[in-house]
Amino acid sequence: MSHYFYDPAAGHGLPHDPFKAIVAPRLIGWISSRDTDGTLNLAPYSFFGAFATFPPIIGFSSEGRKDSVNNIEATGEFVWNLATRPLAEQMNRSSAPVAPHVDEFELAGLTPAPGRNVAVPHVAESPAALECKLLQVVRLHTLDGKPMDNYLSLGQVVGVHINEAYLKDGLFDTQAAQPIMRAGYRADYAQIGEMFQMFRPTA
């Protein structure tokens, strides 16, 4: 079996960097925030994940210090919104590089629904949203300690919104919600296809 190997520090030697295509699919961090003047912000981030359950903690990483990070540090709050296939075009519109005073909810034609435990709204059209309080913003560093222009925002979930149409027998119907994910290269996305069950061994 032949393997292609490269050291990222020396370059990949391929037409395009395969890193994001290998670490895929990745659920999208569709993050809503509000600045101190009340202007809303909504932006998707391709580096997103869940890191703990009790209490639930999620995080996203911004390549460059974007408006989301500035807003979240200033207010201590944000919301993650589930990006889905029916909302893909609106999610993509919210990624436009616009000025900080532009409201991406309005730009993308989405409805801001008020938060319950945070002052930040969520996307009313999304099947699910997680209200979060900021735990910390971590500036990432390289192995040699050099600071990067990458900022990891970690938040504790303090409120969960679920559209009841996606609750089946008390379970959230992930397949029906049609979440979309980043996969492959610059314009590549994926959605859930066939799902299967596999239980952990008990011994």
N, C-alpha and C positions, 0 to 999 in steps of 0.2 A: 504494500500500500504506500503510495507516494504522498508526501505532505509538502505543501508550500509553507515556508517559514520566513518571517522577517522580524527585525527589531524595530519597533515604531520610531525610536530615536534616529535610526538610519534611513527611514523611509520605507514605504511598502512596495515600491517598484511595480505597481499595478496601475491601470488607467484611472481608477478611483479608489479612495481609501475604503477598505472593506469593513472597518470597525463597526459602523452603525448598521451595516447589513448583517453582521454576525450576531450582534447583541440586539436581536429582534425576534418577535415584535415587541414594542414597548408601548404600554398604555400612555396616553397623552396627558400631560399635566395642563389642563385647560383652567387657568387660574384667573379668578376675578379678585380685584382689590379696589381700594378707594384711597385717593390722596387726602391730605389734611384739609384741602379746600372743598372736598366732596366730589371731585371728578372721578368717574368710574373708569376702570381699566379692565380689559379682558384680553388674555394672551395665552397661546398654546406653547408648551415646552415639551421637547421630545425626550428629555431626561427626567423621568418621574418614577416614583415607587412608593410602596408601603413598607414600613420598617418595624412596626410593632403592633400588637393587638390590644394589650391591656396596660395602659390606655392605648387607643389607636393613634399611631403617628405616621404621617405621610411627609414626603418632601419632593422638591423639584430643584433642578440645577439650571441656572441661567448662564449662558455663555456671553459674558458682557454684563455690566451692571445696568439692567433694564429698569423700566418704570415699575414693574411688578415688585422687584426687590426693594426699591426706594420706598414705595408705598407701604409695603409690609413692615419694613423696619420702622417707618414713621408711625404706623397705626397699631401694629401688633396683631393684625388680623388678615385672613384671606379665605377664599373658598375654592375648592376644587370641584369642577363640573365634568360630568361624564360626557365625553365627545362621542357621538354616535354617527352611524352611516347617514341617517336623515339630516343630521346637523353638520355634515362634513364641509359643505360649501361655506356655511356661516363661520365654522371654526377656522377655515382657511382665511376668510376675509379678516378675521380678528387678528391675524398674524401680520397684517400690513404695517410697514415701518412708518408710523404716523407720529405727530407731535404729542407730547404728554397731555395736552389739554383736550385731545380728541377722545370721545367716549366710544369705545369699540362695541359696546352693546348696541348703540345707535347705528354705528357704521355697519355692523353685521345684521341688523334687523332683528335683534333678539330682545326679549323682555327681561328686565331686571326684577327679580322677585325678592322681597325683603328678607333679610336674615332674621333668625330667632335669637341666637346667642352671640351674633356678631353684627356689626353695622354694615357689613359688606353684602351686597345682593348676590344671588346665584342666578344661573340661566334657567328661567322658568320652563323652557322647552326641553331641558335635559331630563332624562329619566331619574337621575340621582345626583346629589351634590353633598359635599362634606365641608361643613363650616370648621375653620381652624383658628386657633390662637397660636401665635408665633412662639416657638421655643428658642430657636437660635438661627442666625445666618452665619454660615461658615465659609470663609474664603478658602478655596482649595489651594494646595501647594504641591509642587513637584517633589520627587525624591530628594533633590538637593536643597529643598527648603525654599525654592523660588516661588513667590506668590503668583497665582494664575488669575486671569480675568474671568474666573468662574465662581459662582456664588450659590451654595446649597442652602435653601431655606427649608427648615424643618418645623412642622406644626402639629400640635395635638388636636385631634378631632373633638369638637365640643358640640356638634350638632349634625344630624344626618337627615337629609330630605330624600324621600323616595316617592316617585309617582306610583300611586297604588295600582295602576294598570299593569305594572311590572312585578307585582307581588302575586305569586301563585302558590297556594297552600302555605303561605307564610314565608316562602323563599323568594329571594330576588331572582328574577328570570334573566340571567345574563345574556343568553342567546337572543331572547326577544328584544332586549335593549339595543342590540347591534353595536357594541362598542367598536371604535376603530382604533388602530394602533399604527405607530411608525414602524416601517419595515423596509429593508433594502436601502436604496440610495435617496437622493434629494427629494424626489416626487413620489416615492413609493409608500403606500399605506396598505394595511391589511384589515380584515374583519373576521370575526369568529365564524368558522364553518362548523363542521361536525365536532361535537363534544363527546367525551367518554369519561367514565368513572373508573377510578382505581384507588382502593382503600389502602391505607398504611398497614404494614404488618403489626400484629399485636404482641409479638414476641420475637 
